[in-house]
Amino acid sequence: MRPPQGRTDDTVHGICRELGLAEVLWTVTAKDCRTNDSGLITERVLDLSSRDGIILLHDIHDGTVPAVPGIIDALEKRGYVLVTVPQLPAPGKAGPGRVHR
């Protein structure tokens, strides 16, 4: 579960635990809700990305989807391996009430 705007606390942790959900937060945001400039979105992501990070992007904003191919290419050239959220805790599993960043 991704808490809207990353707002989480002990109450959210408890509810997630009760519902059997793990929380997924991010380490990088392009703030793509504030711009449609694909170049700026790409620059922000690449400047802030690091090993084992989670990138938050929103496909509902016009500049985001066009930025993704360049982001992927640049990160792969840096040697990063991109995975989906369910693959993050591998070889383990996301546990209820756990927070993954």
The first five atom37 places (N, CA, C, CB, O) and aatype in JSON, in Angstrom:
{
  "aatype": [12, 1, 14, 14, 5, 7, 1, 16, 3, 3, 16, 19, 8, 7, 9, 4, 1, 6, 10, 7, 10, 0, 6, 19, 10, 17, 16, 19, 16, 0, 11, 3, 4, 1, 16, 2, 3, 15, 7, 10, 9, 16, 6, 1, 19, 10, 3, 10, 15, 15, 1, 3, 7, 9, 9, 10, 10, 8, 3, 9, 8, 3, 7, 16, 19, 14, 0, 19, 14, 7, 9, 9, 3, 0, 10, 6, 11, 1, 7, 18, 19, 10, 19, 16, 19, 14, 5, 10, 14, 0, 14, 7, 11, 0, 7, 14, 7, 1, 19, 8, 1],
  "atom_mask": [
    [1, 1, 1, 1, 1],
    [1, 1, 1, 1, 1],
    [1, 1, 1, 1, 1],
    [1, 1, 1, 1, 1],
    [1, 1, 1, 1, 1],
    [1, 1, 1, 0, 1],
    [1, 1, 1, 1, 1],
    [1, 1, 1, 1, 1],
    [1, 1, 1, 1, 1],
    [1, 1, 1, 1, 1],
    [1, 1, 1, 1, 1],
    [1, 1, 1, 1, 1],
    [1, 1, 1, 1, 1],
    [1, 1, 1, 0, 1],
    [1, 1, 1, 1, 1],
    [1, 1, 1, 1, 1],
    [1, 1, 1, 1, 1],
    [1, 1, 1, 1, 1],
    [1, 1, 1, 1, 1],
    [1, 1, 1, 0, 1],
    [1, 1, 1, 1, 1],
    [1, 1, 1, 1, 1],
    [1, 1, 1, 1, 1],
    [1, 1, 1, 1, 1],
    [1, 1, 1, 1, 1],
    [1, 1, 1, 1, 1],
    [1, 1, 1, 1, 1],
    [1, 1, 1, 1, 1],
    [1, 1, 1, 1, 1],
    [1, 1, 1, 1, 1],
    [1, 1, 1, 1, 1],
    [1, 1, 1, 1, 1],
    [1, 1, 1, 1, 1],
    [1, 1, 1, 1, 1],
    [1, 1, 1, 1, 1],
    [1, 1, 1, 1, 1],
    [1, 1, 1, 1, 1],
    [1, 1, 1, 1, 1],
    [1, 1, 1, 0, 1],
    [1, 1, 1, 1, 1],
    [1, 1, 1, 1, 1],
    [1, 1, 1, 1, 1],
    [1, 1, 1, 1, 1],
    [1, 1, 1, 1, 1],
    [1, 1, 1, 1, 1],
    [1, 1, 1, 1, 1],
    [1, 1, 1, 1, 1],
    [1, 1, 1, 1, 1],
    [1, 1, 1, 1, 1],
    [1, 1, 1, 1, 1],
    [1, 1, 1, 1, 1],
    [1, 1, 1, 1, 1],
    [1, 1, 1, 0, 1],
    [1, 1, 1, 1, 1],
    [1, 1, 1, 1, 1],
    [1, 1, 1, 1, 1],
    [1, 1, 1, 1, 1],
    [1, 1, 1, 1, 1],
    [1, 1, 1, 1, 1],
    [1, 1, 1, 1, 1],
    [1, 1, 1, 1, 1],
    [1, 1, 1, 1, 1],
    [1, 1, 1, 0, 1],
    [1, 1, 1, 1, 1],
    [1, 1, 1, 1, 1],
    [1, 1, 1, 1, 1],
    [1, 1, 1, 1, 1],
    [1, 1, 1, 1, 1],
    [1, 1, 1, 1, 1],
    [1, 1, 1, 0, 1],
    [1, 1, 1, 1, 1],
    [1, 1, 1, 1, 1],
    [1, 1, 1, 1, 1],
    [1, 1, 1, 1, 1],
    [1, 1, 1, 1, 1],
    [1, 1, 1, 1, 1],
    [1, 1, 1, 1, 1],
    [1, 1, 1, 1, 1],
    [1, 1, 1, 0, 1],
    [1, 1, 1, 1, 1],
    [1, 1, 1, 1, 1],
    [1, 1, 1, 1, 1],
    [1, 1, 1, 1, 1],
    [1, 1, 1, 1, 1],
    [1, 1, 1, 1, 1],
    [1, 1, 1, 1, 1],
    [1, 1, 1, 1, 1],
    [1, 1, 1, 1, 1],
    [1, 1, 1, 1, 1],
    [1, 1, 1, 1, 1],
    [1, 1, 1, 1, 1],
    [1, 1, 1, 0, 1],
    [1, 1, 1, 1, 1],
    [1, 1, 1, 1, 1],
    [1, 1, 1, 0, 1],
    [1, 1, 1, 1, 1],
    [1, 1, 1, 0, 1],
    [1, 1, 1, 1, 1],
    [1, 1, 1, 1, 1],
    [1, 1, 1, 1, 1],
    [1, 1, 1, 1, 1]
  ],
  "atom_positions": [
    [[0.84, -1.15, 0.0], [0.0, 0.0, 0.0], [0.9, 1.23, 0.0], [-0.96, -0.01, 1.21], [1.84, 1.32, 0.78]],
    [[0.59, 2.18, -0.89], [1.34, 3.44, -0.91], [0.46, 4.49, -0.28], [1.77, 3.84, -2.36], [-0.55, 4.88, -0.86]],
    [[0.83, 4.97, 0.91], [0.01, 6.0, 1.54], [0.04, 7.28, 0.71], [0.51, 6.27, 2.99], [1.12, 7.72, 0.3]],
    [[-1.12, 7.88, 0.45], [-1.15, 9.13, -0.31], [-0.21, 10.16, 0.31], [-2.58, 9.68, -0.37], [-0.22, 10.39, 1.52]],
    [[0.6, 10.77, -0.54], [1.57, 11.79, -0.15], [2.59, 11.27, 0.86], [0.85, 12.98, 0.43], [3.3, 12.05, 1.49]],
    [[2.67, 9.96, 1.01], [3.63, 9.37, 1.93], [3.3, 9.57, 3.39], [0.0, 0.0, 0.0], [4.14, 9.38, 4.26]],
    [[2.07, 9.96, 3.66], [1.68, 10.24, 5.04], [1.39, 8.93, 5.77], [0.44, 11.17, 5.09], [0.43, 8.22, 5.46]],
    [[2.22, 8.65, 6.72], [2.08, 7.42, 7.47], [2.45, 7.68, 8.93], [2.95, 6.29, 6.87], [3.18, 8.62, 9.24]],
    [[1.94, 6.84, 9.79], [2.23, 6.95, 11.22], [1.88, 5.62, 11.87], [1.44, 8.14, 11.89], [1.58, 4.65, 11.17]],
    [[1.91, 5.56, 13.18], [1.64, 4.31, 13.87], [0.23, 3.78, 13.59], [1.82, 4.49, 15.37], [0.02, 2.57, 13.53]],
    [[-0.73, 4.68, 13.41], [-2.09, 4.26, 13.1], [-2.14, 3.57, 11.73], [-3.06, 5.46, 13.12], [-2.75, 2.52, 11.59]],
    [[-1.48, 4.17, 10.74], [-1.44, 3.58, 9.4], [-0.71, 2.24, 9.45], [-0.74, 4.54, 8.39], [-1.15, 1.27, 8.84]],
    [[0.41, 2.18, 10.18], [1.14, 0.92, 10.32], [0.22, -0.17, 10.89], [2.38, 1.11, 11.23], [0.21, -1.3, 10.4]],
    [[-0.55, 0.18, 11.92], [-1.44, -0.8, 12.55], [-2.53, -1.28, 11.62], [0.0, 0.0, 0.0], [-2.84, -2.47, 11.57]],
    [[-3.12, -0.35, 10.89], [-4.17, -0.73, 9.93], [-3.6, -1.64, 8.85], [-4.81, 0.53, 9.29], [-4.22, -2.63, 8.47]],
    [[-2.41, -1.29, 8.35], [-1.78, -2.14, 7.34], [-1.53, -3.54, 7.89], [-0.46, -1.52, 6.86], [-1.77, -4.54, 7.21]],
    [[-1.05, -3.6, 9.12], [-0.81, -4.9, 9.75], [-2.11, -5.7, 9.83], [-0.21, -4.72, 11.15], [-2.14, -6.89, 9.5]],
    [[-3.19, -5.04, 10.26], [-4.5, -5.71, 10.38], [-5.0, -6.21, 9.02], [-5.53, -4.76, 10.99], [-5.61, -7.27, 8.94]],
    [[-4.75, -5.44, 7.97], [-5.22, -5.8, 6.63], [-4.26, -6.71, 5.88], [-5.46, -4.55, 5.83], [-4.55, -7.14, 4.77]],
    [[-3.11, -6.99, 6.5], [-2.13, -7.86, 5.85], [-1.35, -7.17, 4.74], [0.0, 0.0, 0.0], [-0.9, -7.82, 3.81]],
    [[-1.2, -5.85, 4.84], [-0.53, -5.08, 3.8], [0.83, -4.56, 4.29], [-1.4, -3.92, 3.36], [1.0, -4.25, 5.47]],
    [[1.76, -4.48, 3.37], [3.02, -3.79, 3.63], [2.88, -2.38, 3.07], [4.25, -4.56, 2.97], [2.09, -2.15, 2.15]],
    [[3.64, -1.45, 3.61], [3.65, -0.09, 3.09], [4.86, 0.09, 2.19], [3.66, 0.95, 4.24], [5.95, -0.4, 2.48]],
    [[4.66, 0.8, 1.09], [5.75, 1.09, 0.17], [5.87, 2.6, 0.07], [5.51, 0.44, -1.23], [4.94, 3.29, -0.36]],
    [[7.03, 3.11, 0.46], [7.33, 4.54, 0.35], [8.44, 4.7, -0.67], [7.73, 5.15, 1.74], [8.97, 3.7, -1.16]],
    [[8.81, 5.9, -1.0], [9.78, 6.13, -2.05], [10.97, 6.91, -1.52], [9.14, 6.88, -3.21], [10.9, 7.57, -0.49]],
    [[12.06, 6.8, -2.26], [13.27, 7.54, -1.92], [13.5, 8.68, -2.91], [14.48, 6.6, -1.91], [14.27, 9.6, -2.63]],
    [[12.83, 8.63, -4.05], [12.98, 9.66, -5.09], [11.6, 10.05, -5.6], [13.87, 9.15, -6.25], [10.79, 9.19, -5.93]],
    [[11.34, 11.35, -5.65], [10.16, 11.85, -6.34], [10.6, 12.93, -7.31], [9.1, 12.38, -5.35], [11.42, 13.79, -6.98]],
    [[10.05, 12.87, -8.5], [10.37, 13.86, -9.53], [9.5, 15.1, -9.4], [10.2, 13.25, -10.93], [9.66, 16.07, -10.13]],
    [[8.57, 15.05, -8.44], [7.59, 16.13, -8.29], [6.92, 16.41, -9.64], [8.28, 17.43, -7.75], [6.71, 17.55, -10.04]],
    [[6.59, 15.31, -10.32], [6.02, 15.41, -11.65], [4.6, 15.97, -11.65], [6.02, 14.07, -12.31], [4.05, 16.29, -12.71]],
    [[4.0, 16.08, -10.49], [2.68, 16.71, -10.41], [2.78, 18.23, -10.54], [1.98, 16.34, -9.09], [1.77, 18.91, -10.71]],
    [[4.01, 18.75, -10.46], [4.22, 20.19, -10.52], [4.74, 20.68, -11.87], [5.18, 20.61, -9.45], [4.86, 21.88, -12.09]],
    [[5.06, 19.74, -12.78], [5.6, 20.14, -14.08], [5.24, 19.12, -15.14], [7.13, 20.32, -14.0], [5.05, 17.94, -14.85]],
    [[5.15, 19.58, -16.38], [4.97, 18.69, -17.52], [6.25, 18.63, -18.35], [3.79, 19.15, -18.38], [6.24, 18.09, -19.46]],
    [[7.34, 19.17, -17.83], [8.62, 19.21, -18.52], [9.34, 17.88, -18.35], [9.5, 20.38, -17.99], [9.9, 17.6, -17.29]],
    [[9.31, 17.05, -19.39], [9.93, 15.72, -19.32], [11.41, 15.79, -19.01], [9.72, 14.98, -20.62], [11.93, 14.94, -18.28]],
    [[12.09, 16.79, -19.55], [13.51, 16.93, -19.27], [13.79, 17.2, -17.81], [0.0, 0.0, 0.0], [14.73, 16.65, -17.24]],
    [[12.97, 18.04, -17.2], [13.13, 18.35, -15.78], [12.81, 17.12, -14.92], [12.23, 19.52, -15.38], [13.49, 16.86, -13.93]],
    [[11.8, 16.39, -15.3], [11.44, 15.16, -14.58], [12.6, 14.17, -14.64], [10.14, 14.52, -15.17], [12.99, 13.59, -13.63]],
    [[13.16, 13.99, -15.83], [14.3, 13.09, -16.0], [15.47, 13.55, -15.15], [14.71, 13.01, -17.48], [16.08, 12.74, -14.44]],
    [[15.79, 14.82, -15.21], [16.91, 15.37, -14.45], [16.73, 15.15, -12.95], [17.06, 16.87, -14.73], [17.66, 14.73, -12.26]],
    [[15.54, 15.42, -12.44], [15.3, 15.23, -11.01], [15.49, 13.79, -10.59], [13.89, 15.68, -10.65], [16.13, 13.51, -9.58]],
    [[14.94, 12.86, -11.38], [15.06, 11.45, -11.03], [16.51, 11.01, -11.05], [14.23, 10.58, -11.99], [16.98, 10.34, -10.13]],
    [[17.23, 11.38, -12.1], [18.62, 10.93, -12.22], [19.52, 11.57, -11.17], [19.14, 11.25, -13.61], [20.46, 10.93, -10.7]],
    [[19.24, 12.8, -10.79], [20.04, 13.46, -9.75], [19.84, 12.81, -8.38], [19.67, 14.93, -9.68], [20.77, 12.79, -7.57]],
    [[18.66, 12.29, -8.13], [18.34, 11.79, -6.79], [18.42, 10.27, -6.66], [16.97, 12.24, -6.42], [18.37, 9.75, -5.54]],
    [[18.54, 9.56, -7.76], [18.52, 8.1, -7.72], [19.78, 7.53, -7.11], [18.32, 7.55, -9.11], [20.88, 8.05, -7.3]],
    [[19.6, 6.44, -6.37], [20.72, 5.71, -5.8], [20.33, 4.24, -5.68], [21.12, 6.3, -4.41], [19.18, 3.86, -5.86]],
    [[21.31, 3.44, -5.37], [21.1, 2.0, -5.25], [19.99, 1.7, -4.25], [22.4, 1.29, -4.82], [19.9, 2.34, -3.2]],
    [[19.15, 0.74, -4.59], [18.06, 0.26, -3.74], [16.97, 1.31, -3.51], [18.6, -0.18, -2.4], [16.2, 1.21, -2.55]],
    [[16.89, 2.29, -4.38], [15.88, 3.33, -4.23], [14.56, 2.95, -4.88], [0.0, 0.0, 0.0], [14.48, 2.03, -5.69]],
    [[13.54, 3.69, -4.5], [12.21, 3.55, -5.09], [11.85, 4.9, -5.67], [11.14, 3.06, -4.03], [11.89, 5.92, -4.98]],
    [[11.5, 4.91, -6.96], [11.17, 6.15, -7.66], [9.66, 6.27, -7.77], [11.82, 6.18, -9.07], [8.98, 5.34, -8.21]],
    [[9.14, 7.42, -7.36], [7.71, 7.69, -7.46], [7.45, 8.54, -8.69], [7.17, 8.4, -6.18], [7.97, 9.65, -8.81]],
    [[6.65, 8.02, -9.61], [6.22, 8.76, -10.8], [4.73, 8.56, -10.97], [7.0, 8.29, -12.08], [4.17, 7.55, -10.55]],
    [[4.08, 9.54, -11.58], [2.63, 9.48, -11.8], [2.35, 9.52, -13.3], [1.9, 10.66, -11.08], [2.65, 10.51, -13.97]],
    [[1.77, 8.46, -13.83], [1.53, 8.41, -15.28], [0.36, 9.29, -15.73], [1.28, 7.0, -15.7], [0.07, 9.36, -16.92]],
    [[-0.3, 9.95, -14.81], [-1.42, 10.81, -15.17], [-0.98, 12.21, -15.59], [-2.39, 10.92, -14.01], [-1.8, 13.0, -16.08]],
    [[0.3, 12.53, -15.41], [0.79, 13.85, -15.78], [1.47, 13.78, -17.14], [1.76, 14.4, -14.7], [2.21, 12.83, -17.43]],
    [[1.23, 14.78, -17.98], [1.66, 14.75, -19.37], [3.16, 14.58, -19.58], [1.24, 15.99, -20.04], [3.56, 13.97, -20.57]],
    [[3.98, 15.08, -18.7], [5.42, 15.01, -18.91], [6.07, 13.74, -18.41], [0.0, 0.0, 0.0], [7.24, 13.48, -18.73]],
    [[5.35, 12.94, -17.65], [5.97, 11.8, -16.99], [6.26, 10.64, -17.93], [5.09, 11.32, -15.88], [7.4, 10.17, -18.01]],
    [[5.26, 10.17, -18.64], [5.45, 8.99, -19.5], [6.54, 9.23, -20.55], [4.13, 8.62, -20.21], [7.37, 8.34, -20.76]],
    [[6.59, 10.39, -21.2], [7.69, 10.61, -22.15], [9.07, 10.62, -21.5], [7.47, 11.92, -22.87], [10.07, 10.37, -22.18]],
    [[9.16, 10.89, -20.2], [10.45, 10.92, -19.51], [10.96, 9.52, -19.18], [10.34, 11.73, -18.23], [12.17, 9.32, -19.03]],
    [[10.08, 8.56, -19.07], [10.45, 7.23, -18.57], [11.5, 6.51, -19.41], [9.23, 6.38, -18.47], [12.43, 5.96, -18.82]],
    [[11.4, 6.46, -20.74], [12.44, 5.75, -21.49], [13.85, 6.29, -21.24], [12.14, 5.83, -22.98], [14.8, 5.51, -21.1]],
    [[14.01, 7.59, -21.17], [15.31, 8.18, -20.89], [15.8, 7.87, -19.49], [0.0, 0.0, 0.0], [16.99, 7.64, -19.27]],
    [[14.88, 7.85, -18.53], [15.23, 7.51, -17.15], [15.72, 6.06, -17.09], [14.02, 7.71, -16.2], [16.76, 5.77, -16.49]],
    [[14.97, 5.17, -17.71], [15.35, 3.75, -17.71], [16.7, 3.55, -18.36], [14.28, 2.9, -18.43], [17.57, 2.88, -17.8]],
    [[16.9, 4.13, -19.54], [18.19, 3.98, -20.24], [19.35, 4.47, -19.39], [18.16, 4.74, -21.58], [20.37, 3.78, -19.27]],
    [[19.2, 5.65, -18.8], [20.28, 6.23, -18.0], [20.58, 5.39, -16.76], [19.93, 7.66, -17.58], [21.75, 5.18, -16.42]],
    [[19.54, 4.9, -16.09], [19.77, 4.08, -14.89], [20.41, 2.75, -15.24], [18.45, 3.84, -14.15], [21.29, 2.27, -14.52]],
    [[19.99, 2.15, -16.35], [20.6, 0.89, -16.77], [22.06, 1.1, -17.16], [19.82, 0.27, -17.95], [22.9, 0.23, -16.9]],
    [[22.39, 2.24, -17.77], [23.79, 2.53, -18.1], [24.63, 2.69, -16.84], [23.89, 3.81, -18.96], [25.84, 2.43, -16.86]],
    [[24.02, 3.11, -15.75], [24.71, 3.2, -14.46], [24.86, 1.84, -13.8], [23.96, 4.15, -13.53], [25.52, 1.72, -12.76]],
    [[24.26, 0.82, -14.39], [24.36, -0.52, -13.84], [23.21, -0.92, -12.94], [0.0, 0.0, 0.0], [23.25, -1.99, -12.32]],
    [[22.2, -0.08, -12.85], [21.06, -0.41, -12.0], [20.21, -1.49, -12.67], [20.21, 0.84, -11.71], [20.11, -1.55, -13.89]],
    [[19.62, -2.32, -11.85], [18.66, -3.32, -12.31], [17.31, -2.86, -11.8], [19.02, -4.78, -11.8], [17.11, -2.7, -10.6]],
    [[16.38, -2.66, -12.71], [15.07, -2.16, -12.33], [14.14, -3.34, -12.02], [14.47, -1.28, -13.45], [14.12, -4.33, -12.75]],
    [[13.39, -3.21, -10.94], [12.47, -4.26, -10.53], [11.11, -3.63, -10.21], [13.02, -5.05, -9.3], [10.99, -2.42, -10.03]],
    [[10.12, -4.48, -10.13], [8.79, -4.03, -9.74], [8.68, -4.02, -8.22], [7.69, -4.94, -10.36], [9.53, -4.59, -7.54]],
    [[7.67, -3.39, -7.71], [7.49, -3.33, -6.25], [7.41, -4.74, -5.64], [6.21, -2.53, -5.91], [8.05, -4.97, -4.61]],
    [[6.65, -5.68, -6.21], [6.62, -7.02, -5.6], [7.98, -7.71, -5.57], [5.64, -7.89, -6.34], [8.2, -8.6, -4.75]],
    [[8.9, -7.32, -6.44], [10.22, -7.95, -6.48], [11.18, -7.35, -5.44], [10.83, -7.83, -7.87], [12.23, -7.93, -5.17]],
    [[10.84, -6.2, -4.88], [11.76, -5.49, -3.98], [12.29, -6.31, -2.81], [11.08, -4.29, -3.45], [13.5, -6.34, -2.6]],
    [[11.44, -6.98, -2.05], [11.96, -7.68, -0.87], [12.58, -9.04, -1.17], [10.87, -7.86, 0.13], [12.94, -9.77, -0.25]],
    [[12.7, -9.41, -2.45], [13.22, -10.73, -2.82], [14.6, -10.95, -2.2], [13.3, -10.87, -4.35], [15.39, -10.01, -2.16]],
    [[14.91, -12.14, -1.73], [14.12, -13.35, -1.87], [13.01, -13.5, -0.84], [15.02, -14.52, -1.79], [12.29, -14.49, -0.86]],
    [[12.85, -12.53, 0.06], [11.79, -12.6, 1.05], [10.48, -12.1, 0.49], [0.0, 0.0, 0.0], [10.32, -11.96, -0.73]],
    [[9.55, -11.84, 1.36], [8.24, -11.32, 0.96], [7.93, -10.08, 1.78], [7.13, -12.39, 1.13], [8.43, -9.9, 2.89]],
    [[7.1, -9.23, 1.2], [6.65, -8.05, 1.94], [5.74, -8.53, 3.07], [5.89, -7.03, 0.99], [4.78, -9.27, 2.84]],
    [[6.05, -8.11, 4.29], [5.27, -8.57, 5.43], [4.26, -7.53, 5.87], [0.0, 0.0, 0.0], [4.51, -6.33, 5.77]],
    [[3.12, -7.99, 6.36], [2.11, -7.07, 6.87], [2.68, -6.13, 7.93], [0.93, -7.85, 7.44], [3.33, -6.57, 8.87]],
    [[2.42, -4.84, 7.77], [2.88, -3.86, 8.7], [4.32, -3.4, 8.51], [0.0, 0.0, 0.0], [4.77, -2.49, 9.2]],
    [[5.04, -4.03, 7.57], [6.41, -3.62, 7.29], [6.4, -2.43, 6.34], [7.23, -4.8, 6.69], [5.5, -2.31, 5.5]],
    [[7.39, -1.57, 6.47], [7.52, -0.42, 5.58], [8.74, -0.63, 4.7], [7.64, 0.91, 6.39], [9.84, -0.86, 5.19]],
    [[8.54, -0.57, 3.4], [9.64, -0.74, 2.44], [9.93, 0.61, 1.83], [9.28, -1.8, 1.34], [9.03, 1.3, 1.34]],
    [[11.21, 0.99, 1.85], [11.65, 2.26, 1.24], [12.76, 1.96, 0.28], [12.12, 3.29, 2.31], [13.29, 2.87, -0.36]]
  ]
}
